[in-house]
Amino acid sequence: MEDNLLFRIVKPDESLSGFVESFWLLHNATGKDKEIVVLPDGRVDLILSKTGTQPFHIMLSGLETLPQPVILEADTLMCAVSFKLPATELLFPNRISNLLDYAEYLPDDFWGFDQNDLLDFDNFCQKAAAKITALLPDKTDDRKLRLFQLIYADKGNLTVRQLSEAVFWNSRQINRYFTSQFGLSLKSYCNILRFRESLGHLAKGNLFPELNFADQSHFIKQVRKFSGVIPKELLKNENDRFIQFSTLLPE
């Protein structure tokens, strides 16, 4: 990653692995604004942030279905929690379906956070994990958890029919649940996960699909849809602008 554009990521303990994908920090210490493209990754992010010109604030960023050009201001500092979908239904009372390709501001003291939490990333991770653990209910819907376990384990490669049969849940009901709760169909969400998984293959220089894409043309079409460019251009990643892709590049 570009000099002084700092990124750290921490995985949660096993007890939270079904609900939290990661905790991460991003700091633009380059001294200048940077143009980046945020790629869809199937996560919902709770982000604490401040910049050289903007005061401390907290946002909840919903699922993204399109590449999002963003100006990362100089001195931007972010600490965030990336949630898997099961957590969003349990932790946030209102459905996130209205946050598709969108984000909303939360109170600056949400979950007891404040701007000092940006100064110690390890402490932020511990504080966030403790809060999430306290808020999660003792019992959850086993059928939903099993559904998401399969979705994430196979990285979006199973069909809706296969998932439906595995969890004994009607596919129409599953799609109704996904659309109502998250703002998109299960198939659309799986497409995002497959795209994201393909980034690891592209980072190794493989421009041909290794996942469950129909053919090379379909692979290129999906990469273009979610990144705005063809695989070859994504691999080049000029100026390190595709932010999630950058974290996958070999050292």
C-alpha positions in Angstrom: 0.0 0.0 0.0 1.2 3.5 -0.7 3.7 4.9 1.8 2.0 6.3 4.9 -1.4 5.0 3.9 -1.6 2.7 6.8 -4.0 -0.3 7.2 -4.4 -2.8 10.0 -6.8 -5.6 10.4 -7.6 -7.8 13.4 -9.8 -10.9 13.3 -12.3 -11.5 16.2 -12.2 -14.3 18.7 -14.0 -17.5 17.8 -17.0 -16.5 19.9 -17.7 -13.6 17.6 -16.6 -15.1 14.3 -20.1 -15.8 13.2 -21.0 -12.1 13.6 -17.9 -10.0 13.1 -15.6 -10.4 10.2 -12.9 -8.0 11.3 -11.8 -4.9 13.1 -9.7 -2.5 11.0 -7.9 0.8 11.0 -7.1 3.0 8.1 -5.0 6.1 8.4 -4.1 8.5 5.5 -0.8 9.9 6.8 0.4 10.9 3.3 -0.3 14.5 4.0 -2.5 14.8 0.9 -6.0 13.8 -0.2 -6.2 10.5 -2.0 -8.7 9.3 -4.5 -9.8 5.7 -3.8 -12.5 3.3 -5.0 -14.3 1.3 -2.3 -15.3 -2.1 -3.7 -18.4 -4.1 -2.7 -17.4 -6.7 -0.1 -20.6 -8.0 1.5 -20.0 -6.3 4.8 -21.8 -3.7 7.0 -19.3 -1.4 8.7 -19.6 0.6 11.9 -16.9 3.4 11.4 -15.4 5.9 13.8 -13.7 8.6 11.8 -12.1 12.1 11.8 -10.1 14.1 9.3 -8.0 17.2 9.3 -11.1 19.2 8.4 -14.0 17.1 9.7 -14.7 16.4 13.4 -15.1 13.0 15.0 -18.2 11.1 13.9 -19.6 7.6 13.8 -21.4 6.1 10.7 -23.1 2.9 9.9 -22.4 1.9 6.3 -24.7 -0.5 4.6 -24.0 -3.1 1.9 -22.5 -1.8 -1.3 -23.5 -3.1 -4.7 -21.4 -0.8 -6.9 -17.8 0.7 -6.8 -17.8 3.9 -4.8 -15.3 6.6 -5.7 -14.2 8.4 -2.5 -11.8 11.2 -1.6 -9.8 10.0 1.4 -8.9 13.3 3.0 -5.4 14.0 4.4 -5.1 12.9 8.0 -8.2 10.8 7.9 -8.2 8.3 10.7 -10.7 5.5 10.9 -11.4 2.6 13.2 -14.2 0.2 12.2 -16.0 -3.0 12.8 -17.0 -5.0 9.8 -20.1 -7.1 10.5 -21.4 -10.2 8.8 -25.1 -10.0 8.0 -26.4 -12.1 11.0 -25.1 -9.4 13.4 -26.9 -6.6 11.7 -30.3 -8.0 12.5 -29.4 -8.7 16.1 -27.4 -5.5 16.9 -29.3 -2.8 15.0 -33.0 -2.6 15.7 -33.9 -1.0 12.4 -33.4 -2.9 9.2 -30.4 -1.9 7.1 -32.3 -2.4 3.8 -32.5 1.4 3.5 -28.7 1.6 3.7 -28.0 -0.2 0.5 -25.2 1.8 -1.1 -25.6 4.4 1.6 -24.5 5.3 5.1 -26.1 7.1 8.0 -24.6 9.1 10.9 -25.1 7.8 14.4 -24.8 9.7 17.7 -21.2 10.6 18.5 -21.4 8.6 21.7 -22.9 5.5 20.1 -22.0 2.3 22.1 -20.0 4.6 24.4 -17.4 5.4 21.8 -15.6 8.8 21.6 -12.8 10.3 19.6 -10.2 8.9 22.1 -11.0 5.4 20.8 -9.2 6.4 17.5 -5.9 6.8 19.3 -5.5 3.2 20.5 -6.6 0.6 17.9 -6.0 -2.4 20.2 -8.1 -0.9 22.9 -10.8 -0.1 20.3 -10.9 -3.7 19.3 -11.3 -4.9 22.8 -14.0 -2.3 23.6 -16.0 -3.1 20.5 -15.8 -6.8 21.1 -17.0 -6.5 24.7 -19.9 -4.3 23.6 -21.0 -6.6 20.8 -20.7 -9.7 23.1 -22.9 -7.9 25.7 -25.5 -7.0 23.1 -25.8 -10.3 21.3 -28.8 -12.4 22.6 -28.2 -15.8 24.2 -30.3 -17.6 21.6 -30.5 -17.0 17.9 -32.3 -18.5 15.0 -30.3 -21.6 14.2 -31.7 -21.9 10.7 -30.5 -18.4 9.8 -27.1 -19.0 11.4 -26.8 -22.3 9.4 -27.7 -20.4 6.2 -25.1 -17.8 6.7 -22.5 -20.4 7.7 -22.9 -22.1 4.4 -23.0 -18.8 2.4 -19.7 -17.6 4.0 -18.0 -21.0 4.0 -18.6 -21.5 0.3 -17.9 -17.8 -0.5 -21.2 -17.3 -2.4 -20.7 -20.3 -4.7 -23.7 -22.3 -3.7 -26.9 -21.6 -5.6 -30.1 -20.4 -3.8 -31.6 -23.8 -4.5 -28.7 -25.6 -2.9 -28.8 -23.4 0.2 -32.6 -23.7 0.4 -32.3 -27.5 0.4 -29.5 -27.5 2.9 -31.3 -25.5 5.6 -34.9 -26.7 4.8 -36.1 -23.2 4.0 -38.1 -22.3 1.0 -36.1 -20.3 -1.5 -38.9 -17.8 -2.0 -39.0 -17.2 1.7 -35.2 -16.8 1.9 -35.3 -14.2 -0.9 -38.1 -12.3 0.8 -36.2 -12.3 4.0 -33.0 -11.0 2.3 -34.8 -8.3 0.4 -36.7 -7.1 3.4 -33.9 -7.2 5.9 -30.8 -6.3 3.7 -32.2 -4.7 0.6 -31.1 -7.2 -2.0 -31.7 -10.8 -3.0 -29.7 -13.8 -1.8 -28.3 -14.4 -5.3 -27.2 -10.7 -5.5 -25.4 -11.0 -2.2 -23.7 -14.3 -3.2 -22.5 -12.6 -6.4 -20.8 -9.9 -4.3 -19.1 -12.5 -2.2 -17.8 -14.4 -5.3 -16.5 -11.1 -6.7 -14.7 -10.4 -3.4 -13.2 -13.9 -3.3 -12.0 -13.5 -6.9 -9.9 -10.5 -5.8 -7.5 -12.9 -4.1 -7.0 -14.8 -7.3 -6.5 -11.6 -9.3 -4.0 -10.3 -6.7 -1.9 -13.4 -7.6 -2.0 -12.5 -11.3 -4.7 -15.0 -12.3 -7.0 -13.3 -14.8 -9.1 -16.3 -15.3 -12.0 -17.4 -13.1 -11.3 -20.0 -10.4 -14.7 -19.8 -8.8 -18.2 -20.8 -10.0 -18.5 -18.4 -13.0 -20.2 -19.6 -16.2 -17.2 -18.6 -18.3 -14.5 -16.0 -18.9 -17.0 -13.5 -20.3 -19.3 -13.9 -17.3 -16.3 -13.4 -15.0 -15.2 -10.2 -16.8 -18.7 -8.9 -16.7 -19.0 -9.4 -12.9 -15.6 -7.9 -12.2 -16.5 -4.8 -14.3 -19.9 -4.6 -12.6 -18.4 -4.5 -9.1 -15.2 -2.6 -9.7 -15.9 -0.5 -12.8 -12.9 -2.0 -14.7 -11.9 -5.2 -16.4 -9.7 -7.7 -14.5 -6.4 -6.6 -16.1 -6.9 -3.0 -15.0 -7.9 -4.1 -11.6 -4.7 -6.1 -11.3 -2.7 -3.0 -12.2 -4.4 -1.0 -9.5 -2.7 2.2 -10.5 -2.0 4.6 -7.7 -3.2 2.0 -5.3 -6.8 3.3 -5.7 -8.8 0.1 -5.2 -8.6 0.0 -1.4 -9.8 -3.5 -0.6 -7.8 -5.0 -3.5 -4.6 -3.4 -2.1 -4.8 -5.3 1.1 -4.6 -8.6 -0.8 -1.5 -7.8 -2.8 1.5 -9.9 -2.0 4.3 -8.2 -0.2 
